[in-house]
Amino acid sequence: MEVACLQRRFIDLTATIFQQEILDSQFTQLQQLQDESSPNFIHEVVSLFFQEAEKLLNELSKALDQQIVDFKKVDAHVHRLKGSSASIGARRVKDVCIAFRSCCEENNKDGCIQHLQQVNQEYYLVKSNLEDLLKLEKQILASGGSIPTMK
């Protein structure tokens, strides 16, 4: 019963994450790459994404704190964050990055600052949801169950 309950929660959380477009089909494709030969694949990829994203968000914050903003540098950081987000399926983060880059092209510091706040919110939303998903996955496996596949 415990495993079935955890699996149901996993399915419900995954469905909610996709309905809210926090993640997209790229994440599903990553999940399909996890198997017996690489049982921690998703956890490793997600951890790398968290590290990279937090480093980039820090760099963006520093760059936009400068008296004279180097918009090319800001754009390069946003471009990397967009790529990382797209590769893991963090759709809303990626979408904010696209708008953020437009502000960089226009040398719009206020717009960049607003988008940095927005990208931070979206990042922490995806991080929280992914941490919850990974925690459930770990509980399911520890209880002897298998991870339900999403269609």
Backbone hydrogen bonds in HBPLUS format (Angstrom, degrees):
<---DONOR---> <-ACCEPTOR-->    atom                        ^
c    i                          cat <-CA-CA->   ^        H-A-AA   ^      H-
h    n   atom  resd res      DA  || num        DHA   H-A  angle D-A-AA Bond
n    s   type  num  typ     dist DA aas  dist angle  dist       angle   num
A0005-CYS N   A0001-MET O   2.92 MM   4  6.12 155.6  1.98 152.5 159.1     1
A0006-LEU N   A0002-GLU O   2.99 MM   4  6.28 160.2  2.03 152.2 157.4     2
A0007-GLN N   A0003-VAL O   2.84 MM   4  6.06 158.8  1.88 154.2 160.6     3
A0008-ARG N   A0004-ALA O   2.94 MM   4  6.10 152.5  2.01 143.0 150.3     4
A0009-ARG N   A0005-CYS O   2.99 MM   4  6.27 158.9  2.03 148.3 153.7     5
A0010-PHE N   A0006-LEU O   2.87 MM   4  6.11 150.7  1.96 145.0 153.6     6
A0011-ILE N   A0007-GLN O   2.92 MM   4  6.20 160.5  1.96 149.5 153.8     7
A0012-ASP N   A0008-ARG O   2.87 MM   4  6.13 163.8  1.90 152.6 157.4     8
A0013-LEU N   A0009-ARG O   2.86 MM   4  5.98 165.3  1.88 149.7 153.8     9
A0014-THR N   A0010-PHE O   2.92 MM   4  6.05 164.7  1.95 150.0 154.8    10
A0015-ALA N   A0011-ILE O   2.92 MM   4  6.08 161.3  1.96 148.8 154.2    11
A0016-THR N   A0012-ASP O   2.98 MM   4  6.21 159.5  2.02 149.7 155.0    12
A0017-ILE N   A0013-LEU O   2.93 MM   4  6.16 163.3  1.96 154.3 158.7    13
A0018-PHE N   A0014-THR O   3.05 MM   4  6.30 155.9  2.11 150.3 156.3    14
A0019-GLN N   A0015-ALA O   2.84 MM   4  6.03 157.0  1.89 150.4 157.7    15
A0020-GLN N   A0016-THR O   2.92 MM   4  6.07 155.9  1.98 152.6 157.9    16
A0022-ILE N   A0017-ILE O   3.00 MM   5  5.40 150.8  2.09 168.6 169.0    17
A0021-GLU N   A0018-PHE O   3.03 MM   3  4.82 155.2  2.09 100.3 106.9    18
A0024-ASP N   A0089-GLY O   2.82 MM  65  4.99 131.9  2.05 129.7 143.7    19
A0027-PHE N   A0024-ASP O   3.03 MM   3  5.95 143.7  2.16 127.5 133.2    20
A0029-GLN N   A0025-SER O   3.00 MM   4  6.35 153.1  2.08 150.4 157.5    21
A0030-LEU N   A0026-GLN O   3.02 MM   4  6.38 149.2  2.12 144.2 152.4    22
A0031-GLN N   A0027-PHE O   2.93 MM   4  6.26 155.0  1.99 149.4 156.3    23
A0032-GLN N   A0028-THR O   3.12 MM   4  6.42 143.7  2.26 143.0 152.0    24
A0033-LEU N   A0030-LEU O   2.96 MM   3  5.26 147.9  2.06 106.3 116.4    25
A0034-GLN N   A0031-GLN O   3.17 MM   3  5.50 156.2  2.23 107.1 114.2    26
A0038-SER N   A0035-ASP O   3.03 MM   3  5.29 140.3  2.20 105.0 116.5    27
A0041-PHE N   A0038-SER O   3.20 MM   3  5.38 160.5  2.24 118.0 117.4    28
A0044-GLU N   A0040-ASN O   2.92 MM   4  6.11 162.0  1.95 162.3 167.5    29
A0045-VAL N   A0041-PHE O   2.94 MM   4  6.18 166.3  1.96 158.0 161.5    30
A0046-VAL N   A0042-ILE O   2.85 MM   4  5.94 169.2  1.86 158.1 161.4    31
A0047-SER N   A0043-HIS O   2.91 MM   4  6.00 157.1  1.97 143.7 150.5    32
A0048-LEU N   A0044-GLU O   2.99 MM   4  6.20 160.0  2.03 148.8 153.9    33
A0049-PHE N   A0045-VAL O   2.95 MM   4  6.21 155.1  2.01 146.4 153.7    34
A0050-PHE N   A0046-VAL O   2.91 MM   4  6.20 160.9  1.94 153.3 157.7    35
A0051-GLN N   A0047-SER O   3.02 MM   4  6.28 164.6  2.04 152.1 155.5    36
A0052-GLU N   A0048-LEU O   2.95 MM   4  6.12 172.3  1.96 155.2 157.3    37
A0053-ALA N   A0049-PHE O   2.81 MM   4  5.87 169.7  1.82 157.6 161.2    38
A0054-GLU N   A0050-PHE O   2.97 MM   4  6.01 165.2  2.00 149.4 153.7    39
A0055-LYS N   A0051-GLN O   3.07 MM   4  6.21 154.9  2.13 145.6 152.6    40
A0056-LEU N   A0052-GLU O   2.93 MM   4  6.16 162.8  1.96 153.0 157.8    41
A0057-LEU N   A0053-ALA O   2.81 MM   4  6.01 159.6  1.85 153.6 159.5    42
A0058-ASN N   A0054-GLU O   3.05 MM   4  6.11 152.1  2.13 139.0 146.2    43
A0059-GLU N   A0055-LYS O   2.96 MM   4  6.26 159.0  2.01 148.0 153.9    44
A0060-LEU N   A0056-LEU O   2.82 MM   4  6.05 156.9  1.88 150.8 157.3    45
A0061-SER N   A0057-LEU O   3.00 MM   4  6.14 156.6  2.06 141.6 147.8    46
A0062-LYS N   A0058-ASN O   2.99 MM   4  6.30 162.3  2.02 152.5 156.8    47
A0063-ALA N   A0059-GLU O   2.88 MM   4  6.06 164.9  1.91 151.0 155.5    48
A0064-LEU N   A0060-LEU O   2.94 MM   4  6.08 155.8  2.00 150.2 156.0    49
A0065-ASP N   A0061-SER O   3.10 MM   4  6.18 118.9  2.49 135.4 150.1    50
A0065-ASP N   A0062-LYS O   3.11 MM   3  5.09 144.4  2.24  98.4 109.1    51
A0073-LYS N   A0070-ASP O   3.06 MM   3  5.40 120.7  2.42 104.6 118.5    52
A0074-VAL N   A0070-ASP O   3.01 MM   4  6.39 160.8  2.05 152.9 158.9    53
A0075-ASP N   A0071-PHE O   2.82 MM   4  5.90 160.8  1.86 142.0 147.8    54
A0076-ALA N   A0072-LYS O   2.93 MM   4  6.13 150.2  2.02 140.5 148.5    55
A0077-HIS N   A0073-LYS O   3.05 MM   4  6.38 157.0  2.11 150.8 156.0    56
A0078-VAL N   A0074-VAL O   2.93 MM   4  6.22 163.0  1.96 155.0 160.0    57
A0079-HIS N   A0075-ASP O   2.78 MM   4  5.92 156.1  1.84 149.1 156.2    58
A0080-ARG N   A0076-ALA O   3.06 MM   4  6.30 154.5  2.13 144.0 149.8    59
A0081-LEU N   A0077-HIS O   2.94 MM   4  6.23 157.6  1.99 149.1 155.7    60
A0082-LYS N   A0078-VAL O   2.78 MM   4  6.00 155.3  1.84 150.6 157.8    61
A0083-GLY N   A0079-HIS O   3.01 MM   4  6.26 156.0  2.07 144.4 150.5    62
A0084-SER N   A0080-ARG O   2.91 MM   4  6.18 162.6  1.94 151.8 156.2    63
A0085-SER N   A0081-LEU O   2.89 MM   4  5.99 162.6  1.92 148.9 154.2    64
A0086-ALA N   A0082-LYS O   2.87 MM   4  6.03 159.4  1.91 148.2 154.1    65
A0087-SER N   A0083-GLY O   2.94 MM   4  6.09 154.2  2.01 146.0 153.0    66
A0088-ILE N   A0084-SER O   3.24 MM   4  6.49 137.7  2.43 142.1 151.5    67
A0089-GLY N   A0085-SER O   2.94 MM   4  5.99 126.7  2.23 140.3 155.2    68
A0090-ALA N   A0085-SER O   2.78 MM   5  4.81 146.1  1.90 150.0 147.3    69
A0089-GLY N   A0086-ALA O   3.24 MM   3  4.96 134.8  2.46  90.2 102.7    70
A0091-ARG N   A0089-GLY O   2.87 MM   2  5.44 126.0  2.17 110.3  94.0    71
A0094-LYS N   A0090-ALA O   3.03 MM   4  6.25 166.4  2.04 157.5 161.9    72
A0095-ASP N   A0091-ARG O   2.84 MM   4  6.11 159.3  1.88 154.2 160.1    73
A0096-VAL N   A0092-ARG O   3.09 MM   4  6.25 156.2  2.14 143.7 148.8    74
A0097-CYS N   A0093-VAL O   3.00 MM   4  6.26 154.5  2.07 149.4 157.1    75
A0098-ILE N   A0094-LYS O   3.08 MM   4  6.43 144.4  2.21 147.7 156.8    76
A0099-ALA N   A0095-ASP O   3.39 MM   4  6.77 158.6  2.44 145.3 148.8    77
A0100-PHE N   A0096-VAL O   2.82 MM   4  6.02 154.6  1.89 150.7 159.3    78
A0101-ARG N   A0097-CYS O   2.93 MM   4  6.11 154.6  1.99 148.8 153.2    79
A0102-SER N   A0099-ALA O   3.12 MM   3  5.24 127.0  2.41  97.1 110.7    80
A0103-CYS N   A0100-PHE O   3.06 MM   3  5.32 121.7  2.41 102.2 115.9    81
A0104-CYS N   A0100-PHE O   3.14 MM   4  6.56 146.5  2.26 144.6 154.6    82
A0105-GLU N   A0101-ARG O   2.99 MM   4  6.30 157.4  2.04 150.1 155.1    83
A0106-GLU N   A0102-SER O   3.12 MM   4  6.39 139.5  2.30 139.3 150.1    84
A0108-ASN N   A0103-CYS O   2.92 MM   5  5.08 174.6  1.92 155.5 155.0    85
A0107-ASN N   A0104-CYS O   3.01 MM   3  4.97 160.1  2.05 104.8 110.7    86
A0112-CYS N   A0108-ASN O   2.89 MM   4  6.13 153.2  1.97 150.0 158.3    87
A0113-ILE N   A0109-LYS O   2.88 MM   4  6.15 157.7  1.93 154.7 160.4    88
A0114-GLN N   A0110-ASP O   2.98 MM   4  6.26 158.8  2.03 148.7 154.3    89
A0115-HIS N   A0111-GLY O   2.92 MM   4  6.15 158.0  1.97 147.1 153.3    90
A0116-LEU N   A0112-CYS O   2.82 MM   4  6.03 145.0  1.94 145.9 156.1    91
A0117-GLN N   A0113-ILE O   3.08 MM   4  6.39 155.6  2.14 147.2 152.5    92
A0118-GLN N   A0114-GLN O   3.03 MM   4  6.32 157.2  2.08 145.4 152.1    93
A0119-VAL N   A0115-HIS O   2.74 MM   4  5.91 160.9  1.78 150.2 155.4    94
A0120-ASN N   A0116-LEU O   2.92 MM   4  6.04 152.2  2.00 143.9 151.5    95
A0121-GLN N   A0117-GLN O   3.05 MM   4  6.35 157.9  2.10 146.3 151.6    96
A0122-GLU N   A0118-GLN O   2.96 MM   4  6.27 165.8  1.98 154.4 157.8    97
A0123-TYR N   A0119-VAL O   2.82 MM   4  5.90 153.4  1.89 144.0 152.1    98
A0124-TYR N   A0120-ASN O   2.94 MM   4  6.16 169.2  1.96 154.4 156.6    99
A0125-LEU N   A0121-GLN O   3.00 MM   4  6.18 142.5  2.15 142.7 153.4   100
A0126-VAL N   A0122-GLU O   2.99 MM   4  6.23 164.5  2.01 150.2 153.4   101
A0127-LYS N   A0123-TYR O   2.79 MM   4  5.99 159.2  1.84 154.3 161.3   102
A0128-SER N   A0124-TYR O   3.02 MM   4  5.97 163.6  2.05 136.2 140.6   103
A0129-ASN N   A0125-LEU O   3.08 MM   4  6.28 165.2  2.11 149.0 153.0   104
A0130-LEU N   A0126-VAL O   2.86 MM   4  5.99 159.5  1.91 150.0 155.9   105
A0131-GLU N   A0127-LYS O   2.86 MM   4  6.03 158.6  1.91 152.7 158.8   106
A0132-ASP N   A0128-SER O   3.03 MM   4  6.25 156.8  2.08 145.6 151.7   107
A0133-LEU N   A0129-ASN O   2.94 MM   4  6.15 157.1  2.00 145.6 152.2   108
A0134-LEU N   A0130-LEU O   2.86 MM   4  6.05 163.0  1.89 152.3 156.4   109
A0135-LYS N   A0131-GLU O   2.93 MM   4  6.06 151.3  2.01 144.6 152.7   110
A0136-LEU N   A0132-ASP O   2.99 MM   4  6.25 160.1  2.03 148.8 153.6   111
A0137-GLU N   A0133-LEU O   2.91 MM   4  6.15 157.8  1.96 146.9 153.8   112
A0138-LYS N   A0134-LEU O   2.93 MM   4  6.13 158.6  1.97 145.6 150.7   113
A0139-GLN N   A0135-LYS O   2.98 MM   4  6.27 156.1  2.04 147.7 154.2   114
A0140-ILE N   A0136-LEU O   2.85 MM   4  6.10 158.6  1.90 155.0 160.6   115
A0141-LEU N   A0137-GLU O   3.02 MM   4  6.27 166.9  2.04 153.2 156.2   116
A0142-ALA N   A0138-LYS O   2.88 MM   4  6.03 157.3  1.93 146.8 153.9   117
A0143-SER N   A0139-GLN O   2.99 MM   4  6.10 134.5  2.20 138.5 149.6   118
A0143-SER N   A0140-ILE O   3.18 MM   3  5.17 131.0  2.44  94.1 107.1   119
A0145-GLY N   A0140-ILE O   2.89 MM   5  5.17 151.7  1.97 160.1 150.7   120
A0144-GLY N   A0141-LEU O   3.01 MM   3  5.11 158.5  2.05 106.3 111.2   121
